[in-house]
Amino acid sequence: MIFEEECQFAAEIPTILQNAASRHRPALLVQLCNAQCYTYCMAQLVTRIDQQLASDVDDLVRDGVVASRSEAVRMGLEQLIDRHRRQRIGKQITESYRRSPQTVEETTGLDEATRALVEEEPW
């Protein structure tokens, strides 16, 4: 299974799924697998938000933008983390160029090469 290496309860999942399979139709097995993996392998965060934000999230769910409140929170956190990571990397690159700027020899011909690449495009 996907989560076996990451999940401390991975050894219990096959038994849980086997029990579920004996009680439910096979078509539900995938849903049960996802639910069990979420139950045993994903951390849970609890937070409070104001009513307006909750209403806005519910609008996203109703409009089909996200499947659930949880998905909206996950997406928001993923985007926040990605943005922070990109900003941090950008700062590191900038600081590196400040410490060791490019030389004239390194940048000579770049404008001409860029123009040539653009001119090759079929647009």
Backbone as JSON Lines, residues from 0, in Angstrom:
{"i":0,"aa":"M","n":[0.82,-1.19,0.0],"ca":[0.0,0.0,0.0],"c":[0.86,1.25,0.0]}
{"i":1,"aa":"I","n":[0.3,2.33,-0.45],"ca":[1.02,3.59,-0.56],"c":[1.54,4.06,0.8]}
{"i":2,"aa":"F","n":[0.72,3.91,1.84],"ca":[1.04,4.5,3.13],"c":[1.88,3.6,4.04]}
{"i":3,"aa":"E","n":[2.19,2.39,3.61],"ca":[2.81,1.45,4.51],"c":[4.1,1.96,5.14]}
{"i":4,"aa":"E","n":[4.94,2.63,4.36],"ca":[6.2,3.09,4.91],"c":[6.01,4.31,5.8]}
{"i":5,"aa":"E","n":[4.96,5.09,5.58],"ca":[4.76,6.33,6.31],"c":[3.88,6.16,7.54]}
{"i":6,"aa":"C","n":[3.12,5.12,7.61],"ca":[2.08,5.01,8.62],"c":[2.48,4.05,9.73]}
{"i":7,"aa":"Q","n":[2.38,4.52,10.96],"ca":[2.73,3.66,12.07],"c":[1.7,2.55,12.29]}
{"i":8,"aa":"F","n":[0.51,2.7,11.73],"ca":[-0.54,1.71,11.87],"c":[-0.68,0.83,10.63]}
{"i":9,"aa":"A","n":[0.29,0.88,9.73],"ca":[0.2,0.18,8.45],"c":[-0.06,-1.31,8.63]}
{"i":10,"aa":"A","n":[0.5,-1.91,9.66],"ca":[0.32,-3.34,9.88],"c":[-1.15,-3.68,10.15]}
{"i":11,"aa":"E","n":[-1.91,-2.75,10.71],"ca":[-3.31,-2.99,11.02],"c":[-4.23,-2.81,9.82]}
{"i":12,"aa":"I","n":[-3.79,-2.07,8.82],"ca":[-4.67,-1.72,7.7],"c":[-5.17,-2.95,6.94]}
{"i":13,"aa":"P","n":[-4.32,-3.93,6.57],"ca":[-4.85,-5.09,5.84],"c":[-5.96,-5.81,6.6]}
{"i":14,"aa":"T","n":[-5.84,-5.97,7.93],"ca":[-6.88,-6.62,8.72],"c":[-8.16,-5.81,8.71]}
{"i":15,"aa":"I","n":[-8.02,-4.5,8.85],"ca":[-9.19,-3.62,8.82],"c":[-9.9,-3.74,7.48]}
{"i":16,"aa":"L","n":[-9.13,-3.72,6.4],"ca":[-9.73,-3.79,5.07],"c":[-10.35,-5.16,4.82]}
{"i":17,"aa":"Q","n":[-9.71,-6.21,5.29],"ca":[-10.25,-7.56,5.12],"c":[-11.59,-7.67,5.84]}
{"i":18,"aa":"N","n":[-11.66,-7.15,7.06],"ca":[-12.92,-7.17,7.8],"c":[-13.98,-6.34,7.07]}
{"i":19,"aa":"A","n":[-13.57,-5.19,6.55],"ca":[-14.51,-4.34,5.83],"c":[-15.01,-5.02,4.56]}
{"i":20,"aa":"A","n":[-14.12,-5.7,3.87],"ca":[-14.49,-6.37,2.62],"c":[-15.5,-7.48,2.87]}
{"i":21,"aa":"S","n":[-15.39,-8.14,4.0],"ca":[-16.33,-9.23,4.29],"c":[-17.71,-8.69,4.65]}
{"i":22,"aa":"R","n":[-17.79,-7.42,5.08],"ca":[-19.07,-6.84,5.49],"c":[-19.71,-5.96,4.42]}
{"i":23,"aa":"H","n":[-18.93,-5.52,3.44],"ca":[-19.42,-4.55,2.46],"c":[-19.19,-5.05,1.04]}
{"i":24,"aa":"R","n":[-19.89,-4.41,0.13],"ca":[-19.71,-4.73,-1.28],"c":[-18.31,-4.31,-1.72]}
{"i":25,"aa":"P","n":[-17.7,-5.05,-2.65],"ca":[-16.35,-4.7,-3.13],"c":[-16.25,-3.29,-3.71]}
{"i":26,"aa":"A","n":[-17.33,-2.76,-4.25],"ca":[-17.27,-1.41,-4.83],"c":[-16.95,-0.36,-3.77]}
{"i":27,"aa":"L","n":[-17.25,-0.64,-2.53],"ca":[-16.98,0.32,-1.46],"c":[-15.59,0.15,-0.88]}
{"i":28,"aa":"L","n":[-14.87,-0.88,-1.29],"ca":[-13.58,-1.18,-0.7],"c":[-12.58,-0.04,-0.89]}
{"i":29,"aa":"V","n":[-12.57,0.58,-2.06],"ca":[-11.65,1.7,-2.31],"c":[-11.96,2.85,-1.37]}
{"i":30,"aa":"Q","n":[-13.23,3.17,-1.2],"ca":[-13.61,4.24,-0.28],"c":[-13.19,3.89,1.15]}
{"i":31,"aa":"L","n":[-13.38,2.65,1.52],"ca":[-12.99,2.23,2.86],"c":[-11.49,2.3,3.05]}
{"i":32,"aa":"C","n":[-10.75,1.94,2.01],"ca":[-9.29,2.01,2.08],"c":[-8.86,3.45,2.31]}
{"i":33,"aa":"N","n":[-9.41,4.36,1.54],"ca":[-9.06,5.78,1.71],"c":[-9.42,6.26,3.11]}
{"i":34,"aa":"A","n":[-10.59,5.88,3.58],"ca":[-11.03,6.32,4.91],"c":[-10.11,5.76,5.99]}
{"i":35,"aa":"Q","n":[-9.75,4.49,5.86],"ca":[-8.87,3.88,6.86],"c":[-7.48,4.49,6.81]}
{"i":36,"aa":"C","n":[-6.98,4.75,5.62],"ca":[-5.66,5.37,5.5],"c":[-5.68,6.76,6.12]}
{"i":37,"aa":"Y","n":[-6.75,7.52,5.88],"ca":[-6.87,8.84,6.47],"c":[-6.93,8.73,7.99]}
{"i":38,"aa":"T","n":[-7.73,7.78,8.48],"ca":[-7.89,7.62,9.91],"c":[-6.58,7.3,10.6]}
{"i":39,"aa":"Y","n":[-5.81,6.41,10.02],"ca":[-4.61,5.93,10.67],"c":[-3.32,6.64,10.27]}
{"i":40,"aa":"C","n":[-3.31,7.32,9.12],"ca":[-2.04,7.79,8.58],"c":[-1.93,9.3,8.42]}
{"i":41,"aa":"M","n":[-2.98,10.03,8.67],"ca":[-2.91,11.47,8.46],"c":[-3.06,12.19,9.79]}
{"i":42,"aa":"A","n":[-2.25,13.22,9.98],"ca":[-2.36,14.05,11.17],"c":[-3.65,14.86,11.1]}
{"i":43,"aa":"Q","n":[-4.16,15.21,12.25],"ca":[-5.38,16.02,12.31],"c":[-5.06,17.35,12.98]}
{"i":44,"aa":"L","n":[-5.51,18.43,12.35],"ca":[-5.36,19.76,12.91],"c":[-6.74,20.28,13.28]}
{"i":45,"aa":"V","n":[-6.86,20.89,14.42],"ca":[-8.13,21.47,14.84],"c":[-7.9,22.96,15.0]}
{"i":46,"aa":"T","n":[-8.79,23.76,14.41],"ca":[-8.65,25.21,14.5],"c":[-10.02,25.86,14.56]}
{"i":47,"aa":"R","n":[-10.04,27.09,14.94],"ca":[-11.28,27.87,14.96],"c":[-11.16,28.98,13.92]}
{"i":48,"aa":"I","n":[-12.27,29.22,13.22],"ca":[-12.32,30.3,12.23],"c":[-13.6,31.08,12.46]}
{"i":49,"aa":"D","n":[-13.62,32.33,11.99],"ca":[-14.84,33.12,12.18],"c":[-15.93,32.64,11.23]}
{"i":50,"aa":"Q","n":[-17.16,33.04,11.54],"ca":[-18.32,32.56,10.79],"c":[-18.26,32.94,9.31]}
{"i":51,"aa":"Q","n":[-17.76,34.13,8.99],"ca":[-17.69,34.56,7.59],"c":[-16.75,33.66,6.79]}
{"i":52,"aa":"L","n":[-15.6,33.34,7.36],"ca":[-14.65,32.45,6.67],"c":[-15.26,31.07,6.48]}
{"i":53,"aa":"A","n":[-15.94,30.57,7.49],"ca":[-16.61,29.26,7.37],"c":[-17.67,29.31,6.27]}
{"i":54,"aa":"S","n":[-18.4,30.39,6.21],"ca":[-19.43,30.55,5.17],"c":[-18.79,30.59,3.78]}
{"i":55,"aa":"D","n":[-17.67,31.31,3.67],"ca":[-16.96,31.39,2.39],"c":[-16.45,30.01,1.96]}
{"i":56,"aa":"V","n":[-15.94,29.24,2.91],"ca":[-15.47,27.88,2.6],"c":[-16.66,27.02,2.16]}
{"i":57,"aa":"D","n":[-17.77,27.13,2.86],"ca":[-18.97,26.38,2.47],"c":[-19.43,26.74,1.07]}
{"i":58,"aa":"D","n":[-19.3,28.01,0.7],"ca":[-19.63,28.43,-0.67],"c":[-18.73,27.71,-1.68]}
{"i":59,"aa":"L","n":[-17.45,27.58,-1.35],"ca":[-16.53,26.86,-2.24],"c":[-16.96,25.41,-2.41]}
{"i":60,"aa":"V","n":[-17.39,24.79,-1.33],"ca":[-17.85,23.41,-1.39],"c":[-19.12,23.33,-2.23]}
{"i":61,"aa":"R","n":[-20.07,24.21,-1.97],"ca":[-21.34,24.21,-2.71],"c":[-21.12,24.45,-4.21]}
{"i":62,"aa":"D","n":[-20.15,25.33,-4.55],"ca":[-19.87,25.65,-5.95],"c":[-19.01,24.59,-6.64]}
{"i":63,"aa":"G","n":[-18.59,23.57,-5.88],"ca":[-17.8,22.49,-6.47],"c":[-16.33,22.82,-6.65]}
{"i":64,"aa":"V","n":[-15.86,23.9,-6.06],"ca":[-14.45,24.27,-6.16],"c":[-13.6,23.26,-5.38]}
{"i":65,"aa":"V","n":[-14.1,22.84,-4.23],"ca":[-13.47,21.81,-3.41],"c":[-14.54,20.82,-2.99]}
{"i":66,"aa":"A","n":[-14.1,19.62,-2.63],"ca":[-15.06,18.57,-2.25],"c":[-15.55,18.72,-0.82]}
{"i":67,"aa":"S","n":[-14.73,19.34,0.03],"ca":[-15.08,19.43,1.45],"c":[-14.33,20.58,2.1]}
{"i":68,"aa":"R","n":[-14.73,20.88,3.32],"ca":[-14.01,21.88,4.1],"c":[-12.56,21.44,4.31]}
{"i":69,"aa":"S","n":[-12.39,20.17,4.59],"ca":[-11.04,19.65,4.82],"c":[-10.16,19.84,3.59]}
{"i":70,"aa":"E","n":[-10.72,19.57,2.42],"ca":[-9.94,19.76,1.19],"c":[-9.56,21.23,1.02]}
{"i":71,"aa":"A","n":[-10.49,22.12,1.33],"ca":[-10.2,23.56,1.22],"c":[-9.05,23.94,2.15]}
{"i":72,"aa":"V","n":[-9.08,23.44,3.37],"ca":[-8.01,23.75,4.32],"c":[-6.69,23.17,3.84]}
{"i":73,"aa":"R","n":[-6.71,21.91,3.38],"ca":[-5.48,21.29,2.86],"c":[-4.9,22.09,1.69]}
{"i":74,"aa":"M","n":[-5.78,22.48,0.75],"ca":[-5.31,23.24,-0.4],"c":[-4.72,24.58,0.02]}
{"i":75,"aa":"G","n":[-5.38,25.25,0.95],"ca":[-4.88,26.53,1.42],"c":[-3.52,26.39,2.1]}
{"i":76,"aa":"L","n":[-3.38,25.37,2.93],"ca":[-2.09,25.15,3.6],"c":[-1.0,24.78,2.6]}
{"i":77,"aa":"E","n":[-1.34,23.93,1.63],"ca":[-0.35,23.56,0.6],"c":[0.12,24.79,-0.17]}
{"i":78,"aa":"Q","n":[-0.82,25.67,-0.53],"ca":[-0.45,26.88,-1.27],"c":[0.39,27.82,-0.42]}
{"i":79,"aa":"L","n":[0.05,27.96,0.85],"ca":[0.82,28.81,1.76],"c":[2.24,28.28,1.92]}
{"i":80,"aa":"I","n":[2.37,26.98,2.11],"ca":[3.69,26.37,2.27],"c":[4.49,26.49,0.99]}
{"i":81,"aa":"D","n":[3.85,26.26,-0.16],"ca":[4.54,26.38,-1.44],"c":[5.03,27.81,-1.66]}
{"i":82,"aa":"R","n":[4.16,28.8,-1.37],"ca":[4.54,30.19,-1.55],"c":[5.72,30.56,-0.63]}
{"i":83,"aa":"H","n":[5.65,30.12,0.61],"ca":[6.75,30.4,1.55],"c":[8.05,29.75,1.08]}
{"i":84,"aa":"R","n":[7.97,28.51,0.63],"ca":[9.16,27.79,0.16],"c":[9.77,28.49,-1.05]}
{"i":85,"aa":"R","n":[8.92,28.92,-1.99],"ca":[9.42,29.62,-3.18],"c":[10.06,30.95,-2.81]}
{"i":86,"aa":"Q","n":[9.45,31.68,-1.87],"ca":[10.03,32.95,-1.44],"c":[11.39,32.72,-0.78]}
{"i":87,"aa":"R","n":[11.48,31.7,0.05],"ca":[12.74,31.4,0.72],"c":[13.83,31.03,-0.29]}
{"i":88,"aa":"I","n":[13.48,30.21,-1.26],"ca":[14.46,29.83,-2.3],"c":[14.85,31.05,-3.13]}
{"i":89,"aa":"G","n":[13.88,31.89,-3.46],"ca":[14.18,33.11,-4.22],"c":[15.14,34.01,-3.48]}
{"i":90,"aa":"K","n":[14.93,34.15,-2.17],"ca":[15.85,34.96,-1.36],"c":[17.25,34.36,-1.35]}
{"i":91,"aa":"Q","n":[17.32,33.04,-1.25],"ca":[18.63,32.38,-1.25],"c":[19.36,32.6,-2.57]}
{"i":92,"aa":"I","n":[18.62,32.52,-3.68],"ca":[19.23,32.75,-4.99],"c":[19.72,34.2,-5.09]}
{"i":93,"aa":"T","n":[18.86,35.14,-4.66],"ca":[19.23,36.56,-4.71],"c":[20.47,36.83,-3.87]}
{"i":94,"aa":"E","n":[20.49,36.3,-2.67],"ca":[21.65,36.49,-1.78],"c":[22.91,35.89,-2.39]}
{"i":95,"aa":"S","n":[22.76,34.76,-3.05],"ca":[23.91,34.13,-3.69],"c":[24.48,35.01,-4.8]}
{"i":96,"aa":"Y","n":[23.59,35.59,-5.63],"ca":[24.06,36.49,-6.7],"c":[24.67,37.76,-6.13]}
{"i":97,"aa":"R","n":[24.17,38.23,-4.99],"ca":[24.76,39.41,-4.36],"c":[26.17,39.11,-3.84]}
{"i":98,"aa":"R","n":[26.34,37.91,-3.29],"ca":[27.67,37.53,-2.79],"c":[28.65,37.29,-3.93]}
{"i":99,"aa":"S","n":[28.11,36.72,-5.02],"ca":[28.98,36.39,-6.15],"c":[28.27,36.77,-7.45]}
{"i":100,"aa":"P","n":[28.31,38.06,-7.81],"ca":[27.6,38.51,-9.02],"c":[28.15,37.86,-10.29]}
{"i":101,"aa":"Q","n":[27.27,37.81,-11.28],"ca":[27.72,37.29,-12.58],"c":[28.73,38.27,-13.19]}
{"i":102,"aa":"T","n":[29.66,37.71,-13.91],"ca":[30.66,38.54,-14.58],"c":[30.17,38.9,-15.97]}
{"i":103,"aa":"V","n":[30.82,39.89,-16.56],"ca":[30.5,40.3,-17.93],"c":[30.68,39.12,-18.88]}
{"i":104,"aa":"E","n":[31.73,38.34,-18.66],"ca":[31.99,37.18,-19.53],"c":[30.84,36.17,-19.47]}
{"i":105,"aa":"E","n":[30.25,36.01,-18.27],"ca":[29.15,35.05,-18.1],"c":[27.87,35.51,-18.79]}
{"i":106,"aa":"T","n":[27.67,36.81,-18.85],"ca":[26.42,37.32,-19.41],"c":[26.52,37.78,-20.86]}
{"i":107,"aa":"T","n":[27.73,37.82,-21.4],"ca":[27.91,38.26,-22.78],"c":[27.16,37.31,-23.72]}
{"i":108,"aa":"G","n":[26.39,37.88,-24.58],"ca":[25.7,37.09,-25.6],"c":[24.35,36.55,-25.16]}
{"i":109,"aa":"L","n":[23.96,36.73,-23.9],"ca":[22.68,36.18,-23.44],"c":[21.49,36.85,-24.13]}
{"i":110,"aa":"D","n":[21.54,38.16,-24.32],"ca":[20.44,38.84,-24.99],"c":[20.29,38.34,-26.42]}
{"i":111,"aa":"E","n":[21.4,38.18,-27.1],"ca":[21.35,37.68,-28.49],"c":[20.83,36.26,-28.53]}
{"i":112,"aa":"A","n":[21.26,35.42,-27.59],"ca":[20.8,34.04,-27.56],"c":[19.3,33.97,-27.26]}
{"i":113,"aa":"T","n":[18.83,34.82,-26.37],"ca":[17.41,34.86,-26.04],"c":[16.59,35.29,-27.25]}
{"i":114,"aa":"R","n":[17.05,36.32,-27.95],"ca":[16.34,36.77,-29.16],"c":[16.28,35.65,-30.2]}
{"i":115,"aa":"A","n":[17.37,34.93,-30.37],"ca":[17.41,33.84,-31.34],"c":[16.42,32.74,-30.97]}
{"i":116,"aa":"L","n":[16.33,32.42,-29.69],"ca":[15.37,31.39,-29.25],"c":[13.94,31.84,-29.5]}
{"i":117,"aa":"V","n":[13.65,33.11,-29.22],"ca":[12.3,33.61,-29.42],"c":[11.96,33.62,-30.92]}
{"i":118,"aa":"E","n":[12.91,33.99,-31.76],"ca":[12.67,34.03,-33.19],"c":[12.43,32.64,-33.78]}
{"i":119,"aa":"E","n":[12.96,31.61,-33.13],"ca":[12.76,30.23,-33.61],"c":[11.36,29.72,-33.33]}
{"i":120,"aa":"E","n":[10.65,30.34,-32.39],"ca":[9.32,29.88,-32.03],"c":[8.36,30.08,-33.2]}
{"i":121,"aa":"P","n":[7.41,29.16,-33.38],"ca":[6.51,29.21,-34.53],"c":[5.41,30.27,-34.43]}
{"i":122,"aa":"W","n":[5.31,30.97,-33.35],"ca":[4.25,31.97,-33.27],"c":[4.54,33.09,-34.15]}
